[in-house]
Amino acid sequence: MSKTFILFMFLYLMLGIHAISASNNESLTISGHVSPINDILVEDLGLKAGIPGETLRANQGIQIVKFKLSNNSPRGFYVNFSSANQGFLISETNAEDSVAYTVSTALDVQPFNATMGTAEPAPLQHVSLKEDVKLIFGTNVTQATNHRAYVLSIDLASAAKNPQTRYRDDVTITIHDL
């Protein structure tokens, strides 16, 4: 029996890998999609392009980002939010013109293949991004979080000063194991 055949049978029986091909020169190729333990898909809803000042009113939630999470680490994971401007929207025409904001998270419309993990946290509610903020999906996970969809919204304490300009910030969203 060749080494290739033995390796093929081991992979087939133990790992359930079916996309395998072997050639006569003792090499083995494994193809197919292997999901990473952490996965995040982020959709910008206009923050990069800038939010028109006329739409930035006080105490009015504005959806700025949608994100979808997948993770199967038994130790749990966290999603980190950071702001390039420490929680301020900056006018594109005047760097001195800024508006402080807070962020909140909420569930979005769930895709058909979404699975809620066992350690899903309460949503963020009106949290400043002066410093990085973490949404922590606890420890001792027995069921993975897969394709869970969320939306990140901003709220302003006061309206934008200039309705004719656009305001923006660079918000970075990352996912990490605990």
N, C-alpha and C positions, 0 to 999 in steps of 0.2 A: 504494500500500500504506500502511495506517495505521501510526502509531507503536506503537499497542497490539499489532498483529499482529506487527510486527518484534520488539518486546520479548518477546512471548509465545514466538515461535520461538527466540529467543536463550536464554531461560530453559529452554525445553523441551529443546533440543538440548545446551546446555552444562552445565546443572545437573541435568538429569533431574527437574525439578519437574513433577509432573503435576496437582497440585491448584491450578489457576489458573482464574480467571474474569475476563473483561473486559467492560466495559459500553461503551455508545456515547459516553460523555463523556470518553474518553481516560484513564480511571483503570484501575488494575490492582490486583487483590486476590490475594494469595498466602496460602493457608491450609495448615494441616497441622502436623505436629510436627517441630520441628528440635531434635535432641539437643544439649545443651550439652557443652562439652569436658570439664567436670568434673561428676560427679554422685555423690552419696553418699546412701544411704538408711540411717537408723539406727533400730533397734528396741530400746527399753529393756526389759530383762528383770526389772525390779523395783527398780532402784537409786533411781529418783525416789520411789517409794512407801516405800522403806526396806527394808533387809534385817533380818529378825528376828535379834536377838542370839544366840538359841539355835542358829542355823545357822552362825554365824561362829566356826569352829574354826581352829586353827593349821594351816598347810600343807595346806589343802583348797581347791582351785581352785573358784571360784564364778563361773559365767557371769553377766555383768551387762549386756552389750550385744552385739547382733548388728549388723553393718554390711555394706553392699554398695557396691562401688566401681565406677565407670566413668570412664575418662579416655583420651584419645587424643592427648595432647600429645607430640610427638617429643622434647621436652626432659625428659620425665619429670614426676613429681609426688610430693608427700608428703602423708601423713595425719598431722595434728597432734592429740595427745591432751593435754588439760589438765584439772587438778583445781581446783575452787574452794577446796578445803581442803588443797592441797599434799600430796596422797597420804594423807589421813586420812579415815576414816569417822567421822562425828560422831553421837553419840547425840541423838535428838530430845528427850529429857527432861533432859539435862545436857550443856551445851556443853563442859564440862571432860572428859567421858568420850569419849575418841577412841581409835581403833585404826589404826595404820599399815598400809598395804597396798602390794603391788606389782601390776603388770599384766603380762599375757601375751596374745599374740594367736595364733590358730590358724585354719586354714581351717574353714569351716562346710560344711554340705551345699550343694553347688553347684546353682544353677538350670540348666535345660537350655540356656539361651542364654549361659552363662558362657564367657569367653575369658580365658586367662591372658596377661598382657602379657609382653613380653620382658625386663622389668627388675624382676621380682617379688623383693622382699627376703626374707631369712630372717625368721621371726617374732620378735616381741619376747618376751623370756623374763625374767620377774621383774624388771621395771624400775620404779623408784620414779617417782611423779608429783609429787615435790617441785618439779620444774620441768617445763615442757612437754616432751613426748617426740614424736619424729618417726619414722614408718615410711616410709622413702624408697624410692620406686620409680624407680630410677636414670635415667640419660640415654641418649640414642641409641636411643629406643624404635622398633622396627620393627613391632611388633604391639600394638594397643591392649589395655588392660585393660578388659573389659566385664563388668559384673554379677558380679564376683568376690565371694563371700560369706565373711565372717570373723566370729569371735566374740572378744570381749574378756573376759578372766577376771581376777579378783582373787585374790590369796593374802595371808594374814595371817601375820605372824611370831608373834603370840600371839592367843589366843581373846578374844572380846569379854568385857568385865567384867560386863555386865548382860544376862542372857539374856531379860529381860522387855521390853526396849526395842527400838526399830528404829534402825538406823544408816544414814546416807545421806551422799552426796557428790554434787555436780553435776559430772559429767564432760562436757566438750565435745569433740566430734570434728569436725574440719574437713578439707577437702581443698584443696590449693593446687598450682599449677604450680611447677616448679623455676625 
